[in-house]
Amino acid sequence: MQTEPQTRYSHTLPELRFSLNLLYVGRLLLGMKADSLTDDEGIDVFDDQIENVTDELIATELLHEAAVLAGDTLPEITPTSDTVM
């Protein structure tokens, strides 16, 4: 099984993807509320934050890919079967 090489940016990518998904869900839920509860300012805040997190995610993905291409990867940790009990 071949896996993606790990870089110093690998741990950040899932966190950013999860944050972006939560923002999309929040935006969806806010859009489903009654018109009296939603205003353009509230939706604009979500849209701005979605744009910021998207930009950060894209930048981090590019840094990760550049690190992989440059060979700047973390050493693989293999589990050992010699455990002390």
N, C-alpha and C positions, 0 to 999 in steps of 0.2 A: 504494500500500500504506500503510494507516494503522497506525501503531504507538502503543503506550502512551507517553504523555509520561514523560520521565525526571525524577525528583526526587532529592533528596539521599539518599533511602531506597532507591532502585532497586537499587543495587549490593548492598545487604544482603539483599534478599529471596531471591535464588537461593542464597546461602550458608546462610541459615536453613532453606530448604526441603531442601537437600542434607543438612544436619546432622540434620534431623528424620528424613529417610529412612534415614540411616545408623543412627540410634538404633532405628528400627523393625526394621531388619535384625538388629541386634545383639540386640534383645529376642527376635526370632523364633529366632535361632540359639541363644540361651541357653535358651529354652523347649524346643528340640529335643534338648538334651543329656540324658544319663542323669540320673535323679533324684539320684544320689549327688553329682553335680557341681553341681547347681543347688540353691539354697536361696532361701527367700522374700526374704531380705535382698538378694541379688544382683538379683533381678527387681524388687524395690521400688526399688532405685537407678536402674535403667533407666526404670521408670515415673515416678519423680520427675523425672528429667532430661527425659523426653519431655514431661511436663507443663510444665516450665520453658521449654523451647524452643518449644512450641506457644504458650504465653502471649506470649513475645517475638515470635514470628512474627505473631500476630494483632495485637499492638500496632503492629508495624512496618507491616503492611498498612494498618491504620487511619490511621497517620500519612502513609503514601504517598497514600492516597485523599484525605485532608484537604488535603494539599499540592497535589494535582491540582485539587481543587475551588476552592482558594484562588488558583490560578494561580501557585503557587510552584514552577515547573518550571525545569529546566536548559535552557540554549539548545541547540538542535540543532546538531550538527557535521556538516556536509555535506562529503563528500570532494571534493577539487578535481582536475580533470584536468590542471592546470598543475604538473607535477612537474619538478623540476630534476634532470638526470642528470649 
